[in-house]
Amino acid sequence: MRKAARLKEMAKPLSAHRVVLASFAVDFLDVVLNLAVAILSSSAVMLAESLQGASDLLATGLLLIGLRQAKRPGGRKYPYGRGRELYFWTLISTLVMLAGSATMSVWSGLQHLLHPVPLQSIPLALAVVLVGLVSNSYALSLSLRRLHAPSPELKLTEAITRSPYIETKVTLVLDLMGTVSATFGLIALLATLMTGNVRYDGFGAIVIGLTIATLAWLLAVEVKELLIGRAAGSTALTEIRRAVLSVPEVKDIVDLQTMYLGPEQILIDVEITLATCLSTRTIEGVIRRIQTAVKAKVPAASQVHVGLDRPQKA
């Protein structure tokens, strides 16, 4: 019984705030430890790690701002709410990663390749990288859990692709970036320790920078689509159609348009034809039942607008 209850609790999606906050704490730890070791060891990898951690810290900080802003009421100026403001802050965070952390990491690595400097305190640097690997892996597991929990029947990759939780996808990329960077840093430092060739350290910093740039670019492309007004995925569209057609009075769906207003907010505009002539009051009841059915099938449906192709009265 206890095991079943524990599994049920783990299946629940974590809150976006908790996931982002965990990532923020990990990034803060990375910056403090890696910067200290970079100063002590003169390691390009550790400097790259601290830069990457600083970039992640700023990025997650922007996400926290975005989450807070997205929850503010829209009012007359923003009739559909402010949910898409999170996409703006996410885009800014990806630009920070591209222009800041990636560029500086590659530059630092090139400098150590061209002008190698003997490393100091390599065992200490290795210990800090291991701490970073463990902490980033833990934060990564939280992001994966939040993305997979709503659709446990799907493969993990499919759940990530279809998930509307853009803020968690951001932390997933950031935490994956931190994990990959720590892994590359560990390999580079071990190679330097075993061979005595300090250029491995510079090469590792370059790989970290290129990894940051690649992941940040992929994230920016997805955020751009959401800012433009990306439609809901095929699974959500199928569920919406089923919900609408489950109302007996609906004959057919003439048109269906959707757009994400936020991570868990979908605007739905559906145009239908009715099977029979109905009174105005009955039509109003049909529309309410359609809206209820759609929101039951697709919880993210925050706005459901129903129109009639040819309004009919008795």
Stockholm file with secondary structure:
# STOCKHOLM 1.0

chainA/1-314         MRKAARLKEMAKPLSAHRVVLASFAVDFLDVVLNLAVAILSSSAVMLAESLQGASDLLATGLLLIGLRQAKRPGGRKYPYGRGRELYFWTLISTLVMLAGSATMSVWSGLQHLLHPVPLQSIPLALAVVLVGLVSNSYALSLSLRRLHAPSPELKLTEAITRSPYIETKVTLVLDLMGTVSATFGLIALLATLMTGNVRYDGFGAIVIGLTIATLAWLLAVEVKELLIGRAAGSTALTEIRRAVLSVPEVKDIVDLQTMYLGPEQILIDVEITLATCLSTRTIEGVIRRIQTAVKAKVPAASQVHVGLDRPQKA
#=GR chainA/1-314 SS CHHHHHHHHHHSCCCHHHHHHHHHHHHHHHHHHHHHHHHHHCCHHHHHHHHHHHHHHHHHHHHHHHHHHHTSCCTTTCTTCSTTHHHHHHHHHHHHIIIIIIHHHHHHHHHHHHSCCCCCCHHHHHHHHHHHHHHHHHHHHHHHHHHHTTCTTSCHHHHHHHCCCHHHHHHHHHHHHHHHHHHHHHHHHHHHHHHCCTHHHHHHHHHHHHHHHHHHHHHHHHHHHHHHTCCCCHHHHHHHHHHHHTSTTEEEEEEEEEEEEETTEEEEEEEEEESSCCCHHHHHHHHHHHHHHHHHHCTTEEEEEEEESSCCCC
#=GC SS_cons         CHHHHHHHHHHSCCCHHHHHHHHHHHHHHHHHHHHHHHHHHCCHHHHHHHHHHHHHHHHHHHHHHHHHHHTSCCTTTCTTCSTTHHHHHHHHHHHHIIIIIIHHHHHHHHHHHHSCCCCCCHHHHHHHHHHHHHHHHHHHHHHHHHHHTTCTTSCHHHHHHHCCCHHHHHHHHHHHHHHHHHHHHHHHHHHHHHHCCTHHHHHHHHHHHHHHHHHHHHHHHHHHHHHHTCCCCHHHHHHHHHHHHTSTTEEEEEEEEEEEEETTEEEEEEEEEESSCCCHHHHHHHHHHHHHHHHHHCTTEEEEEEEESSCCCC
//
